[in-house]
């Protein structure tokens, strides 16, 4: 066939695609001589049931691994009792804190405790009087109710102080305390400096609660969650826990991976990561193959490839998972050892359209 005729046939195929129905898998008779005349060549597809994607990840702390101790009231830090990197336990004093509002809260707690002690004494006295038949049952019930109210007031005041992160020392001094076990990662408290309410003063972290933050481009197969992740050089492993599109307009996705094995990872470093895409994800929607990007053809926006068979070719619709400059990863009802057409695609399109 002459070059002009082949060019005309290609132009006819492309123009005809705008008015045809969606093309399904079908066989096109094609002899070896015809394939040679039309300039059709085939290339072997690679089995991509298991793909390893190499990328870089940042080692970050999990959101639940961080705890901030903030100033509960406007006031002043008079003394810092811990240092950066120090291990602390929940309830351990971090700093001495002075504030008029805090003094008022401490006074209210002391008053509530005093009232509760008096209520307990009255309860003990009236229990004996009631058992001896000296007082009426109604008075005994009233005494019990007052004791319960006094105890509830103490619990409320103590909860207020605990929520504020304040503890009271043996000499009555107010102390900011740790809200959880961990390491002191940041200290913003400076003795003698006045601070506003809610100003962050200490950050406590759990150094073992790590995860990976990955950013992968749109030229990789779709990651849906649950895929295995490895940091081989550091002995760490885990799985993909969340996938969200990036907001930078590049089509990349941000991936969060939890760790089953921490290895020797440290928060804040960047490491090489391998993401494993197993065959399980591909089995739900057909075999996954890696083909030359030149093999892809599009009909009304739907991708497909021409696969060589005995005495012809078969057109197979496919789903494209990823593409780059040279190769595409596709899924579909394809033979595992498929050979796909990489040249002469226009002529094959013309034959496909002409047969409809």
NORKACOR-V613417 format. One line per field, one symbol per residue. phi: phi as a letter, one per 20 degrees, with the letter a starting at -180 (. if undefined). psi: psi as a letter, one per 40 degrees, with the letter a starting at -180 (. if undefined). burial: # if it has 24 or more other C-alpha atoms within 12 Angstrom, else .. Layout:
BEGIN
phi = ???
psi = ???
burial = ???
END
This chain:
BEGIN
phi = .fffffffffffffffffcdfgedfbedfbeffffffemecdcfedfdfccddebdceecefgeecbdedffcfrbeebedccfnfecdgnffdaeccagfffffffffffffffffffffffffffffffemedffffffffffffffffffffffffffffemdcdffdnfecfcfeafqdfebcdecgneecefmffdccdcefeedbdddcdffecgfddonffccdffdmdbabfdacbffeemenfcdcdcedecfmdfcfnedcfcddedeffffffcofdcdcgffffccclndeacddfcfmrccecfcdeeabcfdccdccredffdfddfdcmffffffffffee
psi = hidddddddddddddddeeiihhihihhhhiddddddefhiiihihhfdhhhhhaiihhiiideeihhhihdihahhdhheiiheihiihehhdihhhhddddddddddddddddddddddddddddddddeediidddddddddddddddddddddddddddefhihideeihhhiheiiaihdihehhhehiiiiehhdihhiheegiiihihiiefiihheieiihigdeefiiaihdihhiieeeeeiihhhhihdhdbfiiheihihihhhhiedddddfiihihiideehihhfehiiihhhihfaihhhiihhdiiaddiihiiagiidfihiheifdddddddddde.
burial = .....#..##..##..#.....#..###.#....#..######.#######.#.########..#########.###..###...#.#..#########..##.##..#..##..#..#..##..##............#..##.##..##.##..##..##.#####.....################.....#....##################.#######.#####....######.#.........#######.##..#.#...########..##...##############...#######..############...########...################...
END
